[in-house]
Amino acid sequence: MRLQLLIGIGLACGITAASASAAAHPAHGTQPQPRRRLNVVLILGDDERVDGTSVMRNVRRLLAAHGVTFTDFHVTTSECGPSRASILSGQYSHHTGVLGNFGPHSFPAFNQRSDLATWLHHAGYETALVGKYINDYTLYGHHEIPPGWDDWQVIDSVPMERYYDYTLNENGRLVHYGHAPSDYSTTVLADKAVSFIEHARSPFFLYFAPVAPHLPAIPAKQDQGALENLAPLHAPAFDERAIGDKPWRYWHRDMLKAAARIYENDIRRRQLESLLSLDRSVKRIVDALRRRKVLDRTVILYTSDNGFLWGEHRLGGKLWPYEESTQVPLIVRTPWQHAPATDGHPVLNIDLAPTISALAGVRPGLPQDGRSFVPLLLGRRVRWRRAFLLEYLGHNELRLGGPPPYIAVHTRRYLYVEYRNGWRELYDLRRDPWQLDNIAASPRYRAVRRSLHALLRRLDAAPPAPPRGGS
């Protein structure tokens, strides 16, 4: 079975049957079998930081122990709507046009006629979206089903991030759920995800996107208080002592002094407790795949749409270009991986669409800013990016505790940020991984800053690459 899967993946991604056979170490005389297309399950947390999986035993046991954990995975825009548009399209937000969660540059800018759902649907996949779609999608009506989705079980309430008292668009029919324990949204959505797995024809694509741990981060009844004894944060960036070098210091100087304990002891605890139900949902999905006997030909990807600041740099929430805001988990369980592995390549949310397309043997229908990381899943040595773009192009959020619009370049060594209002930040990540010492004004780094500015402009101006069938 492992040889068969590797050869099938190889055909989809431009890998030869000989190299796939060598990777599988088959017995002498084994012959390649006809390719069976892989099922794909994408599980997306909502505002889950990279360390959220620390409380998720099932994610670690059932996914990470049988797959690859990517240790340097980032979202290119740390906000729900733009990130989800990038996940479905393979493009940066300045190419999708989805620059924020609300308004004309939110969902109305998204090209829903060509995305991951339509590409897979037209290739014969049965597709389902269960949970949260792209913010503001209800502007087109409360009974709409975007193209490409065969099963549409999507949160229709505004705001979408409700754990009780919400409405689902169930294939065009609006169904309200109340305040009973059985109405808890993560549980209800997991029921629908399991039902899809049980009844879908193969191959299938399931996009499971509950709202946990997004605020208000209400844990399930059984999980409330489960993490009351959570150890305090000890990261150097938490309640950063010296912020005189931060360009936004006059706007946020006293922010954490008033809210530190709320972020550390209340919001942090509730967000992590709300992940416990999502963790049980992961087990239910894996169990359903196993019962149907398709786990050995299904790839499961677990990630989040953006990170979240819990008081680091005296800030809360997302949008900012700091690691706590942009770095999120990515764990990929594959049928051919039987022991835990890690990969340190810088991988991005814009890589998910081309990767899932490659796993399905489908050519993306849009030019791609991202690229397939299937070769990394197969353990191949490939040339990979050394730098990537971070951007926030939405509203100026200073009054609400967020940043002004910016573009930034992240390399192995540096993070350099250019805010639209003229602010600049530069961090040497080798010396200063916590991003405490802004060296943008240092004469010693003038040449570095010029070089990074030029690189940033090249990345920002680069058009997406023509779509390819493989990686």
N, C-alpha and C positions, 0 to 999 in steps of 0.2 A: 504493500500500500504506500509506503514512504517513497519508493522509487517512482511509482505511478504518479504521485502528487508532484514530486520534484520535476519529472519530465513534463507534466502538464503546465506547471508554473514556468518552466524553462521555455516552452513553446510560446507562452503568452508574453514573455519578457525578453525574448531574443537569446535565451540560453540554449546551448546545444544539448541534445539528448545525451551525448557522451559525457559532458560536464555534469549534468544532473545525475547520471548513473554513477559517476565517480564519487559525487557527494554523498550518495546513498549507500555506497559500499555493498552492492547486492551480491548474492551468490553467483558463481559462474553459471552461464547459460540462461540467466533471467532475461526475458524479452520485454521490451516496452509494451505497455498496455494502452488502449485508447484513452484519451484524456477525459476525465470527469471534471466538470467545472466546479470550482470551489464556491461554497456559500460564504457570505461575509456578514459579520455582525459588528456594528460600530456602536460602542457604548460611550455616551458623552455626559460627563458631569457638568454642572453649571456653577462657575466660580470656584472650582476646586483647585487649590494650590498643589504644587508638586509633592508636598509632604502629606496630602490628604490620605493617601493609601496606607499611611502608617497605622491607621485604625481599622483597615479593611482586610481582615484575615482571608476572606474568600478570594479577593482580587490577588493577593499574594500567593495563596495556595493553589488556586485553580487556573490562574492566568500567568502570573510571573514565573511560577515553578515549571511551566511548560512552554515558555516563550522567551521573548527578548524585551528587556526593559531599556528604553532609550533614556540616557541620563542627561542629555542636553537637548530636550525638546521644548520649543518655544512657540507661542502664538505671535503672529506678526502685528496684530492689533488686539490689545487687551480689553475687549468689550464684546458683549454677547453677540449682537447682531452682525457687526462686521466680521467677527471670527467665524460665525456659523456660515456666512456667505462665502468666506474663503475656504472653509472645509468642504463645502459642496461644489465649489467651482475650480479650486486649484489656483486662484488668483489673489494677489494682494488687494487690499480694499480700495486703493486708488485706481485699480482696474475694474473691480466689481461695481464701483460707484456707491457701495454701502459703507458710509462713513460714520454712522452712528445708529443708535437704537430707534430714534423717532424722527419724523419729518420727511421731507422730500428725498433726502439722501440716506434713507433707511431702506426698508423692504421695497418700496416702489422702484428703486434703482436696480434691483436684482433681476438678472435675466433667468427667470424660472423656466423658460422654454429650453434651456440647455444647461444642465447641471448633472451631477452624479446620478440622480434618480432617473432622468430621461435617458442618459447613456446606457445604464444597465437595463432599464425597462425595454428599450428598443433592441437590446441584445438577447432578450428572452428571460431576464431575471424577473422574479416576482419581488416587488419592493414594498416595504412598509416603513412608515415613520410613526413612532410611538413616543409622544411627549411634546417637547418644545421645538418649534420650527424657528423662524427668524422673527425677531421682534417687529411688531407693527404689521404683520401679514394680514390681520383682520381689516385693514383699510379697504381691501377689495371685497369685503363682505364676510358674513359669519357662516357661510355654508360652502365656501370655496375649497376646492381640492386642486392644488397645483399639478401641472403635468408630470407624468412619470411615476406617480405613487399609486400602487394598486390597493394598498390598505392604509388608510389615513386616520389615525387615532391621535389627534393633536389638541393640545391645550388651546382653547379659544378665548379664555378670560383675559381681561386687561386690568391689571398686569397679569402676565402669564405665570409669574412665580408665586403660585398659591399651593398650599399643602392640603387645605380644606376649602369648601365653598367655592368650587370652580366649575367650569363648563368644558366639556370635550366636544370637539367636532369629530364624530364617529362616522366617517365616510359620508359627510354631508349632513348628518343628523345631529342636532345639538342635544347633549345629555348633561344634566346638572348633577353634581355630586355634593353632598352636604358635609356635616360635621361628625358623622359616626366614625369610629376607629376604622371600619372597613372602607371608608371613603378616602383614607390617606392616599395622596396622589401617587407616591412612589409605588405603593402596593397595587393600586388600580392599574397603573401603567405597566407594571411587571406582569400582571395577569394577562394583559393584552399582548405583550411581547411573547409570552409563553404560548398563548393561543395561536399567534401567527406562526411560530416555529412548528407547532403541532400540525397545522393544516396547510402551510404553504407548499407549493410544488417546488422542486429543485430545478435549477439553482435559485437561491433567494438572497436578498439583501435586506437586513433589518437594521434600522437606525433607531436606537433606543436612547432617548434624551430626557430623563426626568429633570426636575428643577433643583434637586438637592446638589450642593448645599447652599444655594442662593438664599440671601436674606428674603424673608424674615427667618429662614433656617429653623423651622419648627420640626423637632424630631418626632418620630412615631411615638405613640404612648409608651410602648415597651422600652424605648431607648432614652426617655427623658431622665436625666440625672445619671446616666450610665458612665459618664466621663467627668464626674464632679471632682475627682482627685487628679485631674490632668496636671502634669508637670508644667511649671511656668516657662515662658519663652526665655531663652538665654542668648539668642542671637545678638551679636554686636550692633546690628542695625536697629534693633528694637529700642524705641525711645531714644533715638540717636542724640548723644549728648551735645555735640558741637555741630550746629547746622549753619554756621556763619558763611560757609562756602556754597550753600545751596541757593540758587537764584530765586527760589520761591519763598525764602525764609520769612519775609515780612507778611506773607499771606497765611502761613501755617505755623508760625513760631510757637504758639501756645496750644495748637490743636490737640496734640496727644496728652498734654498735661491735664486737659479736661476729660479726655476720652480713653486714656490708656487702659484702665481696668475694664472698661466696657469691651474693647477689642480683645484684650488678652483673656479675660475671664468669662465673658458672657457670649459675645459674638463668636469667638474662636471655639468655645465649648459647644455651642448650639450647632455651628456648622459641622463640626466633626461628628456630633451625635446624629445629625441628619444623614450622614454618610453611612451609618450602620444599616439602615434600611436599603440603601442602594447596594451595599455589599451583599445583603441577602438576595437581592434581585439578580446579582451576577451569578450566584450559586443556582438560582432557579433557572436561569437561561442556560447555563452549562448542563444542568441536569436534564432539561428538556431536549437539548441537542443530543445528549447521550441516550436518552430513552428512544429517540427517533433513529438512533444509530447513524447520525450524520456528523458527530463531533470530529471524526477522523477525516472529514473533508470540509471543515469550516475553519475560517480564520476569524479570530475575535480581537478587535482593537479596543482598548480602553484608554480614554483621555478626557480632557476638559476643554471648555471654550476659552477660558482665561484664568489667570491666577487671582490672588487677593492679598492685599496688605493688611496685616493685623497689628499695625502700629509701628512697623519698620519705617525709619526715616520720619517718624512722627506723622505718618500718613495712614489712611484707611481706604479700603476699596481697591479699585483697579485703575485702568487707563494709563498709569504712569509707566515709564520705560524700565523700571527697576526689576531685578530678577524675580522678586516675590510676586510681581504683577504679570510677568510674561512667561515664566517657566511653569510648565504643568506636566503631569504624568503622561507617559505614553508606554503602554505595555501591550505587546502583541503576542497572542497565543497562536501558534501554527501547528498543523498536524505533524510536521516533520521535526519539531523541536521537542525533545523529551527531557531536557534538563534546563535549568535557568541559565540565561545568558544576559549580558549587558552590552550595550553599544554606545560609544561616546561621540558619534558623529552629530553635528548640529542639524537636527531634523525639525521641520516646521509644520504648522497646521496646513499650509498650502500644499504640502506633500501628500496629504491624505487622499485627495481626489485622484491624482495620478497613480498612487499606490493601489488603491482599491480597484481602479480601472485595470491596472496591470494584472492584479490577482484574478480578475474576471475575464481577462483576455479582450478587453474593450478599449477602443481608442477614444480618448477624451474628445468631446465635441467643441472645446474652446482652446485657444492658445493657453499654455500653462506657465505660470511663474514657478510653480513647484515641480518636483520630480519624484519619480517612483523610488521608494527605498526598498523595494522587493529584493534587489541584490544584497542589501545589508541583512535582510531576514534570512537569506540563503548563505550568509557568511562569506560573500565574495568581496574581494578587494577592488574598490572602484574609486575613481577620482571624485571627490565630493566638494561641496562649497566650503569656503573658508570664512565667508562673511555673509550676513543677511541684513535685510531691512526690517526695522520696527517703525510703526507709524501710528499716529492718532490724528485724524484729519477732521474730527467732528467739532462740536461747539467748544468755545472757551469755557472751561469748567472751574475756573479759579474760585468763584464765589461759593461753589458747592464742594470744594476740597479736592477737585481734580485739576489736571494740567491744562495749559493752553495747547493748541494743536502743535504737533512736532513731527519731525522725521529723525530717525536715528540709525546708526550702523553698529552692528554687534559683530566683533571678530573674536578669535580665540583669546586675544589679549586685551582688547579695548572695547568700551562702550562710549560712543560719542553721540550726543543729542543736540539737535538744532531746533529750538522752539521758534514758532512763527513770530513771537513778540521780541525776538532778539536774544533771549537767554541761551546759554551754552553750558553743557556739562560734558566732562570727559573723565573716565575712570580707567585706571590700569588694573584690569581684573586679575592679573597675575600677582600683583602686590596687594591689591585691595579688592578681594572677591565680594566684600559686603557693600561696596560702593559708598564708602564713607568720605573719601577725600577727593573732592572735585578739583581736578588739576587743569581745567580748561583755560584758566588765566595764567598758568605758569609759563614763563619764557622758556623753560627747559623743554617743554612739550610743544613748542610752536610748530616745529616741522611735522610732528606726529599729527597735530590737529589739522594742518594743511592737507596732509596725505589722506586722512580720514574724511575730510570734507570732500575731496575729489572722489573718493570711493563712494561716499554717500550719494553724491550727485549722479554717478554712473549707475548705481543700483536703482535709484529712484526714476531715472529716465529710461531704463532698459525696457523694451517691450516684452511681453510674454513670448515664450518659444512656441513654435508650431506644435500641435499635439502629435504625440507618437504612440504607437500601439504598445511599446514596451517601455523599458526604463532607460 
